[in-house]
């Protein structure tokens, strides 16, 4: 009567008590969830994200400022190494190159067998040689006569003076010829260098493909102004693709060349592609604390598009017939919860490979061990 009187006067309390009794009943009736380890193949992976890139992808830049007067390619065109893809206005450098080529031709002519300068100097050398030869014979003749007491001393002195002058003129003519040849050679080298420089400057106005491949993007149009070092076009190999991945610094030690990669791209939706790690770069990107890792497709895939985002799982370990449990069943310190003599106790285990869902049990449990769910124990 007292309980009935109390509940009649306290309806809210009545509802709370009923709810509590129901919860206790459910909890009492609910069985403790247990699980036995199972043997299966376990695959350990490292997550990475990135993009699909064209192999040997590169950007062509303008080496001079100017205006695009000709655009010779469009996106998707195939090009050969050295092929001109853009032309900038080059009137002034073309004029400089023409002048430099003219100077170079003149310098080359001055050193040739038909050189008027050197031919005139050679004639002067030959004339000096003839005069010296003649004056030398005259001086020798007068010396012989003087030895025979024939002639006068003044005539002998005059012929000796003329001989000496002829000798000096001969030496001077030869020195002038050699000096002029050296000067002309220096002028030729300078003109050659100047012509090569202007030719190189002019060539910079003709923007070329550095290697054979595909034009994936053009960044300038005809008539558009271009500054030095402006990007002009994006090119790369036509068929080959590189998967450029970013791997967290905590995982990079586990990545090796040749490991299999399973990936999805934004373009292909849920389709799974296979690839293999081809290269690992040693420099860390300090901005996001990741390392660059490249992979190549192995399933014959020919991706038509580039720069598509990628989500990948790099398989770093694969072990068949492993004794495994769900990772949520593993307690801190690598232990499990089991029932022993009616009590719940923790038991240490030794673990091996683990994924984000499962963990390998190497010792401490077997297929017959009933592990109590730590969340529902």
C-alpha positions in Angstrom: 0.0 0.0 0.0 2.8 2.3 0.8 4.6 1.7 -2.6 1.3 2.0 -4.4 0.5 5.3 -2.6 4.0 6.6 -3.4 3.8 5.8 -7.1 0.4 7.2 -7.4 1.6 10.5 -6.0 4.9 10.5 -8.0 4.1 9.5 -11.7 7.5 10.8 -13.0 9.4 8.6 -10.5 7.2 5.7 -11.6 8.3 6.0 -15.2 12.0 6.3 -14.3 11.9 3.2 -12.2 10.2 1.2 -14.9 12.8 2.4 -17.5 15.7 1.4 -15.1 14.2 -2.0 -14.6 13.9 -2.6 -18.3 17.6 -1.5 -19.0 18.8 -3.8 -16.2 16.8 -6.6 -17.7 18.2 -6.1 -21.1 21.8 -5.8 -19.8 21.4 -8.9 -17.8 20.0 -10.9 -20.7 22.7 -9.7 -23.2 25.5 -12.2 -23.7 29.1 -11.1 -23.6 30.4 -11.0 -27.2 33.4 -13.3 -27.8 35.5 -14.0 -30.9 38.0 -16.7 -31.9 41.1 -15.9 -33.9 40.8 -16.9 -37.6 43.5 -17.8 -40.1 43.5 -15.8 -43.3 45.8 -13.9 -45.7 46.6 -10.5 -44.3 47.8 -7.6 -46.4 49.6 -4.6 -44.8 49.4 -1.3 -46.8 50.6 2.3 -46.6 48.2 5.0 -47.7 49.4 7.6 -50.2 47.8 10.3 -52.4 49.0 12.0 -55.5 48.4 12.6 -59.2 48.8 10.9 -62.6 51.5 12.7 -64.5 52.9 12.4 -68.0 56.3 10.7 -68.0 59.2 13.2 -68.4 56.7 16.1 -68.0 58.2 19.5 -68.4 57.2 23.2 -68.9 58.7 25.3 -71.7 59.6 28.8 -70.7 60.2 32.0 -72.7 63.9 32.9 -72.7 63.2 36.5 -73.9 60.4 39.0 -73.7 58.3 39.6 -76.8 55.0 39.0 -78.6 53.8 35.7 -79.9 53.6 36.1 -83.7 53.0 32.4 -84.5 51.5 29.6 -82.4 52.3 26.4 -84.3 50.8 23.7 -82.0 47.5 22.9 -80.2 46.8 20.8 -77.1 47.1 17.1 -78.0 49.6 17.6 -80.9 52.5 15.3 -81.3 55.9 17.0 -81.6 59.5 16.0 -82.3 62.6 17.1 -80.4 63.7 20.5 -81.6 60.4 21.3 -83.3 59.4 25.0 -83.2 56.1 25.4 -81.3 56.0 29.2 -80.8 57.6 32.1 -82.5 58.1 35.5 -80.8 58.7 38.8 -82.7 62.4 39.0 -83.6 63.0 41.9 -85.9 65.7 43.6 -83.9 67.7 40.4 -83.0 67.5 39.3 -86.7 69.1 42.6 -87.8 71.8 42.1 -85.2 72.5 38.6 -86.4 72.7 39.8 -90.0 75.2 42.5 -89.1 77.2 40.0 -87.0 77.2 37.4 -89.9 78.4 40.1 -92.3 81.3 41.0 -89.9 82.1 37.4 -89.5 82.2 36.8 -93.3 84.5 39.8 -93.7 86.8 38.6 -91.0 86.9 35.1 -92.6 87.7 36.7 -96.0 90.5 38.7 -94.5 92.2 35.4 -93.4 91.6 33.5 -96.7 93.9 33.0 -99.6 92.2 35.8 -101.4 92.7 38.3 -98.6 93.6 41.7 -100.1 95.2 42.8 -96.8 97.5 39.8 -96.5 98.3 39.7 -100.2 99.4 43.4 -100.1 101.6 42.7 -97.1 103.0 39.6 -98.8 104.0 41.6 -101.8 105.7 44.1 -99.5 107.6 41.2 -97.9 108.7 39.9 -101.3 109.8 43.4 -102.4 111.8 43.8 -99.3 113.4 40.4 -99.8 114.4 41.4 -103.4 115.8 44.7 -102.4 117.7 43.1 -99.5 119.1 40.5 -101.9 120.2 43.1 -104.4 121.7 45.4 -101.7 123.5 42.4 -100.2 125.1 41.5 -103.5 126.2 45.1 -104.1 127.7 45.4 -100.6 129.6 42.1 -101.1 130.9 43.3 -104.4 132.2 46.6 -102.9 133.8 44.6 -100.1 135.8 42.5 -102.6 136.9 45.6 -104.5 138.0 47.3 -101.3 139.9 44.2 -100.4 141.8 44.7 -103.7 142.4 48.4 -103.0 139.9 49.3 -105.6 137.2 51.9 -105.0 136.6 54.5 -102.3 135.8 54.1 -98.7 132.7 56.3 -99.0 131.2 54.0 -101.7 131.8 51.0 -99.4 130.1 52.8 -96.5 127.2 53.8 -98.6 126.6 50.2 -99.8 126.9 48.9 -96.2 124.3 51.5 -95.0 121.9 50.5 -97.9 122.4 46.9 -97.0 121.5 47.5 -93.4 118.5 49.5 -94.3 117.3 46.8 -96.6 117.8 44.2 -93.9 115.7 46.2 -91.5 113.0 46.8 -94.1 112.9 43.0 -94.7 112.5 42.3 -91.0 109.8 45.0 -90.6 107.8 43.7 -93.6 107.8 40.2 -92.2 106.9 41.4 -88.6 104.1 43.5 -90.0 102.7 40.5 -91.9 102.9 38.2 -88.9 101.3 40.9 -86.7 98.5 41.5 -89.1 97.8 37.8 -89.4 97.5 37.6 -85.6 95.2 40.6 -85.5 93.0 39.2 -88.2 92.8 35.9 -86.4 91.7 37.7 -83.2 89.2 39.7 -85.2 87.9 36.4 -86.8 87.5 34.8 -83.4 85.6 37.8 -82.0 83.4 38.0 -85.1 82.7 34.3 -84.9 81.8 34.5 -81.2 79.6 37.6 -81.9 77.8 35.8 -84.7 77.2 32.7 -82.5 75.9 34.9 -79.7 73.5 36.8 -81.9 72.4 33.5 -83.5 71.7 32.1 -80.1 69.8 35.2 -79.0 67.7 35.0 -82.2 67.1 31.3 -81.6 65.6 32.1 -78.2 62.7 33.8 -80.0 61.9 30.4 -81.6 60.5 28.3 -78.8 61.2 24.6 -79.4 60.2 21.2 -77.8 63.0 19.8 -75.7 62.0 16.2 -76.4 59.5 14.2 -78.5 56.1 13.8 -77.0 52.7 15.4 -76.6 51.7 19.1 -76.1 49.3 18.8 -73.1 48.7 22.5 -72.5 49.5 25.8 -74.3 49.6 28.8 -72.1 50.0 31.7 -74.6 48.0 32.7 -77.7 49.1 34.5 -80.9 49.4 38.2 -80.3 49.9 37.8 -76.6 52.8 39.5 -74.8 55.3 37.3 -73.2 57.8 38.1 -70.4 61.1 36.4 -69.8 60.6 33.2 -67.9 56.9 33.1 -68.6 55.6 29.5 -69.0 54.6 28.8 -72.6 53.5 25.2 -72.8 53.4 21.9 -70.9 54.8 18.8 -72.7 55.7 15.2 -71.9 56.0 11.7 -73.3 52.9 10.6 -75.2 51.9 7.2 -73.9 53.9 6.7 -70.7 52.4 7.8 -67.3 54.0 8.3 -63.9 52.0 8.1 -60.7 53.5 10.7 -58.4 52.6 9.9 -54.8 53.2 11.6 -51.5 54.1 9.3 -48.6 54.1 10.4 -45.0 57.6 10.6 -43.4 56.5 8.0 -40.7 55.9 5.4 -43.5 58.7 6.1 -45.9 61.1 3.5 -44.4 58.6 0.8 -45.3 58.5 1.7 -49.0 60.7 -0.2 -51.4 61.1 -0.2 -55.2 59.0 -2.9 -56.8 56.2 -3.0 -54.2 52.7 -3.3 -55.7 50.3 -0.4 -55.6 46.5 -0.5 -55.8 44.9 2.8 -56.6 41.9 4.7 -57.8 41.7 7.9 -59.8 39.1 10.6 -59.7 38.6 10.2 -63.5 37.9 6.4 -63.4 35.7 6.5 -60.2 35.7 3.1 -58.3 37.9 1.2 -60.8 41.0 -0.3 -59.2 44.3 0.0 -61.1 47.6 -1.8 -60.4 51.0 -0.3 -60.4 54.5 -0.8 -58.9 56.9 1.5 -57.1 59.6 2.6 -59.5 61.5 5.4 -57.7 61.8 6.8 -54.2 63.1 10.4 -53.7 65.3 11.1 -50.7 64.3 14.7 -50.1 61.4 15.5 -47.8 58.9 18.1 -48.7 59.0 20.3 -45.6 55.7 21.9 -46.3 53.6 18.7 -45.7 56.3 16.4 -44.2 56.0 13.8 -47.1 58.4 12.1 -49.5 57.8 11.8 -53.2 57.4 8.3 -54.5 56.9 7.4 -58.2 55.0 4.4 -59.5 54.2 3.0 -63.0 51.1 1.2 -64.2 51.5 -2.5 -64.6 48.1 -3.6 -66.0 48.5 -2.2 -69.5 46.5 0.9 -68.6 46.9 3.8 -70.9 45.6 6.8 -69.0 44.5 9.5 -71.5 44.3 12.2 -68.9 47.0 13.6 -66.6 46.9 15.5 -63.3 44.0 13.4 -62.1 44.0 12.9 -58.3 45.0 9.5 -57.0 44.3 7.6 -53.8 46.6 4.6 -53.4 47.5 1.7 -51.1 51.0 0.5 -51.3 51.3 -3.1 -50.3 54.3 -3.4 -48.0 53.6 -6.9 -46.7 51.4 -9.9 -47.6 51.3 -13.0 -45.5 49.0 -16.0 -46.0 47.6 -18.3 -43.3 48.0 -15.7 -40.6 46.2 -16.1 -37.2 44.3 -12.8 -37.0 41.9 -10.9 -34.8 40.1 -7.6 -35.4 42.3 -4.7 -34.3 39.5 -3.4 -32.0 39.9 -6.6 -29.9 43.5 -5.7 -29.1 44.1 -3.9 -25.9 46.9 -1.4 -25.1 50.3 -3.0 -24.6 49.4 -5.8 -27.0 47.1 -7.9 -24.8 43.6 -9.5 -25.1 40.7 -9.9 -22.7 39.7 -13.5 -21.9 37.4 -15.2 -19.4 39.3 -17.3 -16.9 37.5 -19.1 -14.0 34.5 -16.9 -14.3 36.6 -13.7 -14.3 37.8 -11.3 -17.0 41.6 -11.1 -17.3 44.0 -9.7 -19.7 46.6 -11.9 -21.4 49.6 -10.6 -23.3 50.1 -11.6 -26.9 52.9 -11.1 -29.5 51.7 -9.4 -32.6 53.0 -9.2 -36.2 51.6 -7.5 -39.2 48.7 -5.2 -38.6 46.4 -3.2 -40.8 43.8 -0.6 -40.0 41.3 -3.4 -39.3 43.2 -6.6 -38.4 46.3 -7.6 -36.5 48.4 -10.9 -36.7 48.8 -12.9 -33.5 52.1 -14.7 -33.4 51.8 -16.2 -29.9 49.6 -16.0 -26.8 46.4 -17.2 -28.5 45.2 -19.8 -31.0 42.0 -20.7 -32.9 40.4 -22.0 -29.7 41.0 -18.9 -27.6 37.7 -17.1 -26.9 38.5 -13.4 -26.8 36.1 -11.1 -25.1 35.2 -7.9 -26.9 36.8 -5.2 -24.7 34.0 -2.7 -25.7 31.2 -5.1 -24.7 32.8 -7.1 -21.9 
